[in-house]
């Protein structure tokens, strides 16, 4: 498969992921509007969270593949890569609007006293989880990190999981796994066995700076939820 064919395939993945997420949102609205009993906020939260998380995961996977194409084919593929990135941005914004509209429809079936509770506030703020997908500051800085990660993992098929690590090195690996940069400790260990933690200091610093930005975004959402909860009390 040529890189052009792969880019077209990625576009379809984005379109399909968006359509699936929208369909699932509509199904929830229909479910709430036709079900005779009141749907608890926590149940709604879990269902909506699954939709957002699945959509986000698929878009992140597309981003990782775009980084590989960009790394391998450079300027030749840049314009096509940017087209997919623009499509992702458009779909995230469209999904966010649809999500907000769906929540407004669901609100009419939820008792007013429930709307100040944490699950409902979390529901209303869920689209912020997608902010890192279209944040040029975050995705741009992570671009080289993901590219370097994939290059090293492609070169090394052996995963070493029994290696003895210093405490501070293990902490770094746990931090990267927690942030989703690596899928597991074993994958992270394989990366650093191949590349070396000391030799990766510059790369690590760049990634950790962006992990910090993502955590700050998460903390901002948490504070906003807490603040709105207190205002409702």
C-alpha positions in Angstrom: 0.0 0.0 0.0 1.4 3.4 -1.0 1.5 6.3 1.5 -1.2 8.0 -0.5 -3.5 5.0 -0.1 -2.7 4.9 3.6 -3.6 8.5 4.0 -6.9 8.0 2.3 -7.5 5.0 4.6 -6.8 7.2 7.6 -9.3 9.8 6.3 -12.0 7.1 6.2 -11.1 5.9 9.7 -11.6 9.5 11.0 -14.9 9.8 9.1 -16.1 6.4 10.3 -15.1 7.1 13.9 -17.0 10.4 13.8 -20.1 8.8 12.3 -20.0 6.0 14.9 -19.6 8.5 17.8 -22.5 10.7 16.5 -24.7 7.6 16.0 -24.0 6.5 19.6 -24.8 10.0 20.9 -28.1 9.9 19.1 -28.9 6.4 20.4 -28.4 7.7 24.0 -30.7 10.7 23.4 -33.4 8.3 22.0 -32.9 5.9 24.9 -33.3 8.6 27.5 -36.3 10.2 25.8 -38.2 6.9 25.3 -37.3 5.1 28.6 -40.0 5.5 31.2 -37.7 5.5 34.2 -35.2 8.3 35.0 -31.7 7.5 33.9 -29.2 8.1 36.8 -26.4 10.6 36.0 -23.7 8.1 36.8 -25.0 5.7 34.2 -25.3 8.5 31.6 -21.7 9.6 32.5 -20.3 6.1 31.9 -22.0 5.7 28.5 -21.0 9.2 27.3 -17.5 8.7 28.7 -17.1 5.5 26.6 -18.2 7.3 23.5 -15.7 10.1 24.0 -12.9 7.8 25.1 -13.4 5.5 22.0 -13.5 8.5 19.7 -10.4 10.0 21.2 -8.5 6.7 21.1 -9.2 6.2 17.4 -8.1 9.8 16.6 -4.9 9.3 18.6 -4.1 6.2 16.6 -4.6 8.1 13.4 -2.2 10.8 14.7 0.4 8.2 15.4 0.2 6.7 11.9 0.4 10.2 10.4 3.6 10.8 12.3 5.1 7.7 10.8 4.1 8.7 7.3 5.5 12.2 7.8 8.7 10.8 9.1 9.2 8.3 6.3 8.1 10.5 3.4 8.8 14.0 4.6 7.8 17.0 2.5 6.3 14.8 -0.2 3.5 13.7 2.3 3.3 16.9 4.4 0.3 18.4 2.5 -1.7 15.2 2.7 -0.9 14.8 6.4 -2.0 18.3 7.1 -5.3 17.6 5.2 -6.0 14.7 7.6 -5.1 16.8 10.6 -7.5 19.5 9.4 -10.2 16.8 9.0 -9.6 15.6 12.6 -9.9 19.2 13.8 -13.2 19.6 11.9 -14.6 16.4 13.2 -13.6 17.1 16.8 -15.3 20.5 16.7 -18.4 19.0 15.0 -18.6 16.2 17.5 -18.3 18.7 20.4 -21.2 20.7 19.1 -23.3 17.6 18.6 -22.4 16.4 22.1 -23.4 19.7 23.7 -26.7 19.7 21.8 -27.3 16.1 22.9 -26.7 17.0 26.5 -29.2 19.9 26.3 -31.8 17.5 25.0 -31.1 15.0 27.7 -31.3 17.8 30.4 -35.1 18.0 29.9 -35.4 14.4 31.1 -33.2 14.9 34.2 -34.5 16.3 37.5 -33.2 19.8 38.1 -31.7 18.9 41.4 -29.4 16.4 39.7 -27.8 18.9 37.4 -25.5 20.3 40.1 -24.1 16.9 41.1 -20.5 15.9 40.1 -21.5 13.3 37.5 -23.7 15.7 35.6 -21.1 18.5 35.7 -18.6 16.0 34.5 -21.0 15.1 31.6 -21.3 18.7 30.5 -17.5 19.2 30.5 -16.6 15.9 28.8 -15.6 17.4 25.4 -12.6 19.0 27.0 -11.0 15.6 27.0 -10.7 16.0 23.2 -8.9 19.3 23.5 -5.5 17.7 23.4 -6.4 16.2 20.0 -6.7 19.5 18.3 -4.3 21.5 20.4 -1.5 22.4 18.1 0.8 23.2 21.0 0.4 19.7 22.4 0.2 17.6 19.3 2.9 19.6 17.6 5.4 19.0 20.4 4.4 15.3 20.7 4.9 14.8 17.0 8.6 14.1 17.1 8.3 12.1 20.3 5.8 9.7 18.8 7.9 9.5 15.6 11.1 8.6 17.6 9.1 6.1 19.7 7.8 4.2 16.6 11.2 4.3 14.9 12.9 2.6 17.8 10.1 0.1 18.4 10.1 -0.9 14.7 13.8 -1.6 14.9 13.6 -3.7 18.1 11.2 -6.7 18.2 12.6 -8.0 21.5 10.8 -6.7 24.7 13.0 -6.9 27.8 10.8 -6.9 30.9 13.2 -8.4 33.6 15.9 -5.6 33.4 16.7 -4.0 36.8 16.0 -0.3 36.8 17.0 2.6 39.1 14.1 4.0 41.1 14.2 7.3 39.3 14.2 5.5 35.9 11.3 3.4 36.9 9.4 6.5 37.9 10.0 8.0 34.5 8.7 4.9 32.8 5.6 4.8 35.0 4.9 8.4 34.2 5.1 7.8 30.4 2.9 4.7 30.6 0.4 6.6 32.7 0.3 9.4 30.1 -0.4 6.9 27.3 3.0 7.5 25.5 3.7 3.7 26.0 1.1 1.0 26.1 2.9 -0.9 28.9 6.0 -1.0 31.0 7.4 -3.7 28.8 7.1 -1.5 25.7 8.8 1.4 27.6 11.6 -0.8 28.8 12.2 -2.1 25.2 12.4 1.5 24.0 15.0 2.5 26.6 17.0 -0.7 26.4 17.4 0.2 22.7 18.0 3.9 23.1 19.2 4.4 26.7 17.6 6.7 29.2 20.7 8.9 29.5 20.8 9.3 25.7 17.1 10.1 25.7 17.2 13.1 28.1 16.3 15.7 25.5 13.5 13.6 24.1 12.2 12.8 27.6 12.2 16.5 28.6 10.1 17.4 25.5 7.6 14.6 26.3 7.4 15.4 30.0 6.8 19.0 29.3 3.8 18.0 27.2 2.6 15.4 29.8 2.6 18.4 32.2 0.5 20.4 29.8 -2.0 17.5 29.5 -2.1 17.1 33.3 -2.6 20.9 33.7 -5.6 20.6 31.3 -7.0 17.7 33.4 -6.5 19.6 36.6 -8.2 22.6 35.1 -11.2 20.5 34.3 -11.3 19.0 37.8 -11.1 22.5 39.4 -13.9 23.7 37.2 -16.1 20.8 38.2 -15.3 21.4 41.9 -16.1 25.1 41.5 -19.4 24.5 39.8 -20.3 21.9 42.4 -19.8 24.4 45.2 -21.8 27.1 43.4 -24.7 24.7 43.1 -24.7 23.8 46.8 
